[in-house]
Amino acid sequence: MNLIVVASQMMKLFSVILFGYGVGKCFHFHEMFNQDLTKFVLHITMPLMIIGSVLSLEQITHIEIKDIAYSIVILVVILPIVSWIIIKNIPKVEEKGLIIFLLMYPNVGFMGFPVIQSILGKEALFNVAIINMAFNVSLFTIGQLVIGYQSTDKVKIRLSQLLSPGIIASLLAICIVSFQIEIPEIIGEVIFSIGDMTTPLAMITIGLTLSNYNIKKILCGYKGYLLSVIIDIGIPLLFYPLVSLLITDVLIRQITIIILSLPVANAVVLIAKKQGADELLATQTVLLSTLLSILTIPLIIYILL
């Protein structure tokens, strides 16, 4: 894959993040504005982008179910197990549950969809949506148990958390493909128009989120840096042989490697806060891994793909 093309796409996304950061610093938006914008992206524009990804395809001749299944197993089953084994057996490590959680969940929602669309095109988004469904289910079940396994508080798992707009949109996309449902052109155009807002709004939201943090405080401490290097570089390099061995479809293999190269999901900070885990470490890792990924994603793609 052409390094210049990938780097160019990442720089465009990074520029929008910087724009969001600058706007946040200049105008000092209320935290509720950022929360509402995040909700708008996750609940409105991103689900429509997922549905639009199948409407934009003239024909889907086949879906590589086997390779998608392998990708899900690698990302949702094997990655957590490897993370658990490595961290659990390292002595004198505090917040083991949080660290395992940080390693388990790349930012598929806010960075995965925009990055993969920019690099691989809209035709890749349907596959990403299916994989992301498994991530969402894991996040609110296994993830909750992992981050709270050292906590004395009882972890509650609600069914409503599993029925997110993203999952519902993914199920609708599967139905549209499976039953070859035709959507009226005018409705399709509305879906495309709103769905296309996802990439710029998601990047602006990341910038706004970063503008709320005390950068000096976040840049202190080695744990965030170490975890960011492991997440952005170590994990994709470690799993590349397994991905190459199991996944034969080129597009699914590329999607899987890019997902493994993504920074930590923004939702980790909120869940860490809710579970009483180290919110500062979670914030450090999200920020640093996001900034580092601007450089590492093009590098990983160039080396491995």
N, C-alpha and C positions, 0 to 999 in steps of 0.2 A: 504494500500500500504506500502511496506517495507521501513521504514525510512532510513536504511543503504544503500539500493540500490539507492534511490533518492538522498541522500546526496553524495554518491559516484559519481553519474553522474554530479551533480552540481559542485563538487570539480574539476572534470576533465575539465568542461567548464571554471571554474574560473581560473584554472591553465593556460589555453590557453590565457585567458584575461590578466593574469599577464605576460605571455610570450610576448604578444603584447605590453603591457605597457613598459616592460624592453627593448625590441627592439627599441621602439619609443624614449625612453630616451637615449639609447646608440648611436643610429645612426642619430637622429634628422632629420627624413624624412621631405621633403617639404610637406606643407599642401595639395598640389595638388595630391601627391601620395596617401594620405589617401582618398581624394575625389574620385580619380580614382578607388581605391580598393573598396570603398563603392559602386560605380556605377557598378563595375564588379560583385559584389555579388548580388545586387538588380536587375540588368538587365540581367545577364547571369546565374550564378550558381543557384540562388534561383528559378527562373522560371523552370529551368531544374529539380531541386529537386522536385518541385510540380508535373511536368509531370511524373517524375520517380516514384513518390509515387503511382500512379495508375497503372503503368506498372509492378510494383513489386508485385501487388496483383494478385494471381492466379484467383480469382473470387470475384466479388462484388455481393452478393446475393440481397442486398437491401440497400437503403440509408435512414436513419431516417430523412426524410425531415422535419417532424413536429418538432422534437427536435432541428435540426439545425436552423430552423426558430425561435424557442423559444430562442436559444442561441444568435442569431443575435439581436433579440428584446431586450434582457437583456443587451447585450454589447454595442449596437449601439444606442438604443433608451432610455431605462430606466436609464442606468448609466449616460448619459449626463443630463437627466432631474433631477435626484436626485442630481447630482453635482451642477447643476444650482440653484436648490431650496436652498440647504444648503449654498453655498457660497454667493449667491445674497442677502440673508437675514442676513448675518453677518455684523454688522456695522464696520466702520473704517478699512476696508480691501482694500488695494490698489491692482491694477492689478487683479481685479476679473476675467476678461476675460481669462487672462493667467492661473490663478490657476484652473479655471474650465476646461480649455484645458488640463492642466497637469493631471487632474483626469480622463479625458475622454479617453486618448489614451495610452494604454499599448504597450510595444515594441513587438508586434506580429511578425513583420518581422525579426528583427535581433536576438531576443532572443526566441520568441515564437516557431518558427519552429525548431531550434536546441534543445531547452529544451524539447519540446513535443516529438520530434523524439527520443531523448535519453531516455526519461522516458516511453513513451507509444508505441514506435516503428513507423516504416514507414507507417503502415496502418492507423495511425491517421492523417497523413499529408493532405490527400485529404479533410477531413472535415475541417481542419484548413484553407486550401486554400479557401474554400467557404466562411468561416466566415471572413477571411482576405479581401476578395473582398469587403464586406460590410464596413469594417473598412477603406479601401482606399477611397471609394466613400465618406464616412462621413468625413474623414480627410480633403479632398480638397473642401468640400462644407460647411457642418455645422461647421466643425472645423475652417475654415477661418473666418466665420461669428462670431463665439464665441470669438476667440482671438482678433478680431478687433472691437468688439462691442462698446468699449469705445473710439475707434480711430475716428478721423475726416476724415481720408482717406477712399476712396471708395474701398471696397474689390472686387477684380476681380477673377472670377472663370472661368478657361479655361477647355474646354472639353478634351484637350490633356492630362491634369493632371490626368484625370480619366482612361485613357487608358494606364496604366503602364504595363511594361512587366509581373509583377506579376498577374495582372488581366487577361491579355491575356493568360498567361500560365494556369491560373485557368479555363478559358473558354475552352481552348483546352483539359484540363484534363476532364472536364465535358463531352465534345463531345466524347472523347475516351471511357469513361465509358458508356455513353448513347447509342452510336452506335456500341460498342464492336469492336473498330478499333484495328487491330493487327499491331504492329510496328515490322519491321525486327529486328532480334536479334542483329545484329552488331550495328544498330542505337541505340537500347535500351541500349546496353553496354556503348556506348559513353555518352548517357544521364545520366546513373547511375554514371559513372566515374566523370563527370563534376559536377553533382548535389551533389555528396558526398563531394565536396570541400566546400560546403556552411557553415557547422558547424564550422570547424576550421578557415576559412577565416573571418566569421562573428565575432567570438570571438576575433581574432587578431585585426580586425578593431576597435572593441570596446576598446581594450587595447591601440591601437595607438591613438584613439580619446582622451582617458583619459590622455595620456602622454602629450598632447598639452595644458592641462589646468594648471592653477596655483592652485595647491592643497591647499596651505595655505589660499588663498583667498576664495576658494570654501567652505572650512570647517568652515568658519566664518559665523555667522548668524543662527538664530533658524528656520527660515521659511522652509529652505530646509530639515532640519531634520524632522520637524513636518509633512510636506507634504509627505515625504518618508515613514514615519510610517503609515500615513493614506492610502497611495497608496498600499503599500506592505502587510499590515496587516488588516487595517480597512475595506477596500473595499471588499476583499474576505470573511471576516467574516460577513459583513453586507448583502451581496448578497447570501450567502450560503443557507439560508432557501428558498428563491425564486427559486434558481437553482434546489434545491432538489424537490421542489413542482412541477415545470413545466417540467423538463427534466427527462424522465424515462430511456433513453438509457445510460448505464454506461459510455461508451467511450465519448459520447458527454458531459456528465456531468463532467467527469474528465477534458476534454479539456477546458470547460468553466471556471472551477475553476482555472486551471493553468493560463489561459489568464488573469483572474481577479487578479492573484497574481504577474503578471509580472511588472517590473519597467517601468518608463516612456519611450516612444519612443524617439530615438535619433533625429528624424526629428523635434521634438518640438523646439529644439534649433535653427535650421535653420529658421523655420517658425516664431519664436519669433523675431529673428533678422530682418527678412524681414518685419514684421508688426510693428517694432519699440517698441515691448514689452520689459520687463525686461529680457535681455539675461542672466544676471548673475544668477537670480533666476531660470530660466529654466535650465541652466547648472548645478547649484547646485543640483537641484532636480533629473536631469537625472543621475548624478554621484552618489549621495548618495543612491537613490532608487536602482540603479544597484548593488552597493556594498552590500546593505542591503539584496537584494533579494537572494543572495547566501545562506544566512542563513534562510530567511523567507519562500522561496518556499518549501524546504524540510519539514519545520515545518508545513506550511499550508496544504500540501499534506498529511502529517502524521495525522494531527488532523481531517481534513475534508473528506479525501478520504480513 
